[in-house]
Amino acid sequence: MKIRIKKIAFLLSVVVILIGCTPISNATLYKRIVKHLPWYSPKQTGISLTLPVDFDDTPKTYIDWIYIKSGEFTMGSSDLDLEHADDELPQHRVFLDAYWISKTEITNGMYKNCVDAGVCKYSVSHITNPHFLDPAYTNHPVVYINWKGAQEFCNWIGGRLPTEAEWEKAARGPDGKQYPWDTELDGLIFTNSNNLVGDTTPVNALPSSVSYYGVLDMNGNVREWVYDWYDLDYYKHSPYNNPQGPEKTGLKVLKGASYLDSIRYTRAANRLAHKPNSPGATRGFRCAKSVYSY
């Protein structure tokens, strides 16, 4: 109790100092601190999603592949990121061989093709998720997929799940951008998160969400399974070349934010973990391919 009171007193003292300060950096810091106070409640923005005028709702039964060239990138977070979690430390440089990654998350329509082929099995009933077979949701990301189901689909198309490092590089580019989108652009919706829409959106509905390499929705819509097992301290001893994750730990890593997650989760370095046999309403995936297998 005493520790909690001291923490609140410290935060309030910083807020008092920042009140009246004009620089944008101070204002941003003020907002980040205030939201941790116990009485804070976020304001409703009233923002609604408007689809692009040239939006294409043709069912996506094929996969667009984005080429990610070999090279270094910055992975994880530094202490300068006030919203970092301990498992994102330390920030470090990683070298990856070239690979391909799907431009979008795998959709209901794509996954249904695998089910119809007798290769994949959908994890839940139509009652649990009526959207899976709903034509209006054909181009929405498939959800209620466990790790094995995601890997089976990727294997079926000749690919695999991306490693955590591959996913993060595709999201943030070589220089370690904090968010996948272009933060210098104004007046656009970059992410389906923070319960802005309250549901998934078509995987091509937010062109402004595009990453450095041209990949979509790496900051929202659904959380995405990746190949690696999860270890809180993995970054402290992960290899420089093509890290594949730790030995089996019981949890698999998920990257990206879902439509329900707060903006904090949209940071490219954010890490989540679940048991691999646990499908969920906000869990989906995308696939990758090694260059030699393409």
C-alpha positions as CSV (number, residue, x, y, z in Angstrom):
1,M,0.0,0.0,0.0
2,K,2.8,2.4,0.9
3,I,4.6,1.6,-2.4
4,R,1.4,2.4,-4.3
5,I,1.0,5.7,-2.5
6,K,4.6,6.7,-3.2
7,K,4.2,5.8,-6.9
8,I,1.0,7.9,-7.2
9,A,2.7,10.8,-5.4
10,F,5.7,10.6,-7.8
11,L,3.5,10.6,-10.8
12,L,1.5,13.6,-9.6
13,S,4.7,15.5,-8.9
14,V,5.8,14.9,-12.5
15,V,2.3,15.9,-13.8
16,V,2.5,19.2,-11.9
17,I,5.9,20.0,-13.4
18,L,4.6,19.3,-16.9
19,I,1.4,21.3,-16.7
20,G,1.8,24.4,-18.7
21,C,4.7,23.1,-20.7
22,T,4.3,23.7,-24.4
23,P,6.7,21.3,-26.2
24,I,5.0,18.3,-27.9
25,S,7.4,15.9,-26.3
26,N,6.4,17.1,-22.8
27,A,2.7,16.9,-23.7
28,T,3.1,13.3,-24.9
29,L,4.9,12.4,-21.7
30,Y,2.2,14.0,-19.7
31,K,-0.5,11.9,-21.4
32,R,1.5,8.7,-20.9
33,I,1.9,9.4,-17.2
34,V,-1.6,10.5,-16.5
35,K,-3.1,7.3,-17.9
36,H,-1.3,5.3,-15.2
37,L,-3.1,7.2,-12.4
38,P,-5.9,5.1,-10.7
39,W,-8.7,7.5,-11.6
40,Y,-7.8,7.9,-15.3
41,S,-10.4,6.9,-17.9
42,P,-9.8,7.4,-21.6
43,K,-11.9,9.8,-23.5
44,Q,-14.1,8.6,-26.3
45,T,-12.8,10.0,-29.6
46,G,-15.9,9.4,-31.7
47,I,-13.8,8.4,-34.7
48,S,-15.4,6.1,-37.2
49,L,-13.8,4.1,-39.9
50,T,-14.5,5.0,-43.5
51,L,-13.3,2.6,-46.2
52,P,-11.2,4.0,-49.0
53,V,-13.2,5.1,-52.1
54,D,-11.3,2.5,-54.2
55,F,-11.8,-0.3,-51.6
56,D,-11.8,-3.7,-53.3
57,D,-14.0,-6.2,-51.5
58,T,-13.4,-9.0,-54.0
59,P,-12.8,-12.2,-52.0
60,K,-9.1,-12.7,-51.4
61,T,-8.4,-16.3,-52.2
62,Y,-4.7,-15.7,-53.0
63,I,-1.7,-14.4,-51.0
64,D,0.3,-11.4,-51.9
65,W,3.9,-11.9,-50.9
66,I,6.2,-9.1,-49.8
67,Y,10.0,-9.5,-50.2
68,I,12.1,-8.5,-47.2
69,K,15.8,-8.3,-48.2
70,S,18.6,-9.6,-46.0
71,G,20.3,-7.3,-43.6
72,E,20.3,-5.9,-40.1
73,F,17.5,-4.2,-38.1
74,T,16.9,-3.0,-34.6
75,M,14.8,-5.3,-32.5
76,G,13.2,-4.8,-29.1
77,S,12.9,-1.6,-27.0
78,S,15.2,0.7,-25.2
79,D,14.6,2.3,-21.8
80,L,13.7,5.5,-23.6
81,D,10.4,4.0,-24.7
82,L,8.3,4.8,-21.6
83,E,5.8,2.1,-22.6
84,H,8.2,-0.8,-23.0
85,A,7.9,-4.0,-21.1
86,D,10.8,-5.9,-19.5
87,D,10.6,-8.7,-22.1
88,E,11.4,-6.2,-24.8
89,L,14.8,-5.4,-23.3
90,P,17.5,-5.0,-24.3
91,Q,17.2,-3.4,-27.7
92,H,19.6,-5.2,-30.0
93,R,20.7,-5.5,-33.6
94,V,19.7,-8.7,-35.5
95,F,20.7,-10.0,-39.0
96,L,18.2,-11.9,-41.0
97,D,18.5,-13.7,-44.3
98,A,16.0,-12.6,-47.0
99,Y,12.5,-13.9,-46.8
100,W,8.9,-13.4,-48.0
101,I,6.0,-12.5,-45.8
102,S,2.3,-12.3,-46.6
103,K,1.1,-8.7,-47.2
104,T,-2.0,-9.3,-45.2
105,E,-3.2,-11.5,-42.4
106,I,-4.7,-14.7,-43.5
107,T,-8.4,-14.3,-44.1
108,N,-11.5,-16.4,-43.4
109,G,-11.8,-17.1,-47.2
110,M,-8.2,-18.3,-47.4
111,Y,-8.4,-20.5,-44.4
112,K,-11.8,-22.0,-45.6
113,N,-10.0,-23.1,-48.7
114,C,-7.6,-25.1,-46.6
115,V,-10.5,-26.6,-44.6
116,D,-12.4,-27.5,-47.8
117,A,-9.2,-29.2,-49.0
118,G,-9.3,-31.5,-45.9
119,V,-5.9,-30.2,-44.6
120,C,-7.0,-27.7,-42.0
121,K,-9.6,-28.0,-39.3
122,Y,-11.4,-25.0,-37.9
123,S,-11.1,-24.7,-34.1
124,V,-14.6,-23.7,-33.1
125,S,-18.2,-24.1,-34.0
126,H,-20.3,-21.8,-36.2
127,I,-22.2,-20.8,-33.0
128,T,-18.9,-19.6,-31.4
129,N,-17.9,-17.7,-34.5
130,P,-20.6,-17.2,-37.1
131,H,-18.3,-14.8,-39.0
132,F,-16.1,-17.6,-40.4
133,L,-18.6,-18.7,-43.0
134,D,-20.3,-15.3,-43.3
135,P,-19.7,-13.9,-46.9
136,A,-19.5,-10.4,-45.4
137,Y,-16.4,-11.5,-43.5
138,T,-14.6,-13.4,-46.2
139,N,-11.8,-10.8,-46.3
140,H,-11.6,-10.3,-42.6
141,P,-8.7,-12.0,-40.7
142,V,-9.5,-15.5,-39.6
143,V,-9.7,-15.8,-35.8
144,Y,-10.1,-18.6,-33.2
145,I,-7.0,-20.2,-34.7
146,N,-4.5,-22.0,-32.5
147,W,-0.8,-22.2,-33.2
148,K,-0.9,-25.6,-34.8
149,G,-3.8,-24.6,-37.1
150,A,-1.8,-21.5,-38.2
151,Q,1.3,-23.5,-38.9
152,E,-0.7,-26.2,-40.8
153,F,-2.1,-23.6,-43.1
154,C,1.2,-22.0,-43.8
155,N,2.8,-25.4,-44.5
156,W,-0.1,-26.2,-46.9
157,I,0.7,-23.2,-49.1
158,G,4.4,-24.0,-49.0
159,G,5.4,-21.6,-46.2
160,R,5.6,-21.4,-42.4
161,L,4.9,-19.0,-39.6
162,P,7.4,-16.1,-39.5
163,T,9.8,-16.0,-36.7
164,E,9.4,-13.3,-34.1
165,A,12.4,-11.4,-35.6
166,E,11.0,-11.7,-39.2
167,W,7.7,-10.4,-38.1
168,E,9.2,-7.5,-36.2
169,K,11.6,-6.5,-39.1
170,A,8.7,-6.5,-41.6
171,A,6.7,-4.2,-39.2
172,R,9.4,-1.7,-38.3
173,G,11.9,-1.7,-41.0
174,P,15.7,-1.7,-40.7
175,D,15.9,1.4,-38.4
176,G,13.6,0.2,-35.6
177,K,10.6,2.4,-36.0
178,Q,8.4,2.3,-32.9
179,Y,5.2,2.0,-34.9
180,P,4.7,0.4,-38.3
181,W,3.0,3.3,-39.9
182,D,4.3,6.7,-40.9
183,T,3.9,8.8,-37.8
184,E,4.5,12.0,-39.7
185,L,1.1,11.7,-41.6
186,D,-1.9,13.4,-40.0
187,G,-5.7,12.9,-40.3
188,L,-5.6,9.2,-41.1
189,I,-6.5,6.1,-39.2
190,F,-3.5,3.9,-39.0
191,T,-4.7,1.0,-36.9
192,N,-7.8,-1.0,-36.0
193,S,-7.1,-1.1,-32.3
194,N,-8.2,0.5,-29.0
195,N,-11.8,-0.7,-29.7
196,L,-12.1,2.0,-32.4
197,V,-14.3,-0.2,-34.6
198,G,-15.2,-2.9,-32.1
199,D,-14.7,-5.7,-34.6
200,T,-12.2,-6.9,-37.2
201,T,-12.0,-5.1,-40.5
202,P,-11.1,-6.4,-44.0
203,V,-7.4,-7.0,-44.3
204,N,-7.0,-4.3,-47.0
205,A,-9.2,-1.7,-45.3
206,L,-6.5,0.5,-43.9
207,P,-3.9,1.3,-46.5
208,S,-2.4,3.9,-44.2
209,S,-1.3,1.1,-41.9
210,V,1.4,0.1,-44.4
211,S,4.8,-0.7,-42.9
212,Y,8.2,0.3,-44.2
213,Y,8.3,-2.7,-46.5
214,G,4.6,-2.5,-47.6
215,V,3.0,-5.0,-45.2
216,L,-0.5,-4.2,-43.8
217,D,-2.2,-4.4,-40.4
218,M,0.9,-5.2,-38.4
219,N,-0.4,-2.8,-35.8
220,G,-4.0,-3.9,-35.3
221,N,-7.0,-6.0,-36.3
222,V,-5.8,-9.3,-34.7
223,R,-2.8,-10.6,-32.7
224,E,-0.6,-12.9,-34.8
225,W,1.0,-16.2,-34.0
226,V,4.7,-16.4,-34.8
227,Y,7.0,-19.4,-34.8
228,D,8.9,-18.8,-31.6
229,W,8.5,-20.2,-28.1
230,Y,8.3,-17.4,-25.5
231,D,10.9,-16.6,-23.0
232,L,10.8,-13.4,-20.9
233,D,14.6,-13.1,-20.9
234,Y,15.3,-14.3,-24.4
235,Y,16.6,-11.0,-25.8
236,K,19.4,-11.1,-23.2
237,H,21.1,-14.0,-24.9
238,S,19.4,-14.3,-28.4
239,P,21.8,-14.9,-31.3
240,Y,22.7,-12.1,-33.8
241,N,22.0,-14.2,-36.9
242,N,18.5,-15.5,-37.7
243,P,17.2,-16.0,-34.2
244,Q,14.6,-18.8,-34.0
245,G,13.5,-18.4,-30.4
246,P,14.3,-20.4,-27.2
247,E,13.8,-24.0,-26.5
248,K,10.3,-25.2,-25.7
249,T,8.8,-23.2,-22.9
250,G,5.0,-23.9,-23.0
251,L,4.0,-20.5,-24.5
252,K,4.2,-19.2,-28.1
253,V,4.8,-15.6,-29.0
254,L,2.1,-13.4,-30.6
255,K,2.9,-10.1,-32.2
256,G,0.8,-7.1,-33.1
257,A,-2.4,-5.7,-31.5
258,S,-6.0,-6.7,-31.9
259,Y,-8.9,-4.5,-32.5
260,L,-9.6,-4.5,-28.7
261,D,-6.0,-3.7,-27.5
262,S,-4.9,-0.3,-26.5
263,I,-2.5,1.8,-28.6
264,R,0.4,0.7,-26.4
265,Y,0.1,-2.8,-27.9
266,T,0.5,-1.4,-31.5
267,R,4.2,-0.8,-30.9
268,A,6.2,-3.1,-33.2
269,A,8.3,-4.3,-30.3
270,N,5.4,-5.4,-28.2
271,R,5.4,-9.1,-27.2
272,L,2.5,-11.3,-26.1
273,A,2.3,-15.0,-25.4
274,H,-0.3,-17.8,-25.1
275,K,-0.4,-21.5,-24.8
276,P,-0.2,-22.8,-28.4
277,N,-3.4,-24.9,-28.2
278,S,-5.5,-21.8,-27.2
279,P,-7.6,-20.3,-30.0
280,G,-9.2,-16.9,-29.3
281,A,-11.4,-14.3,-30.7
282,T,-8.5,-11.9,-31.3
283,R,-5.8,-14.4,-32.5
284,G,-4.9,-14.8,-36.2
285,F,-1.7,-15.1,-38.2
286,R,0.2,-14.4,-41.4
287,C,2.7,-16.6,-43.2
288,A,6.3,-16.4,-44.3
289,K,8.5,-18.2,-46.8
290,S,12.2,-18.7,-47.0
291,V,13.6,-17.3,-50.3
292,Y,14.9,-20.7,-51.4
293,S,11.4,-22.2,-51.0
294,Y,9.6,-19.6,-53.1
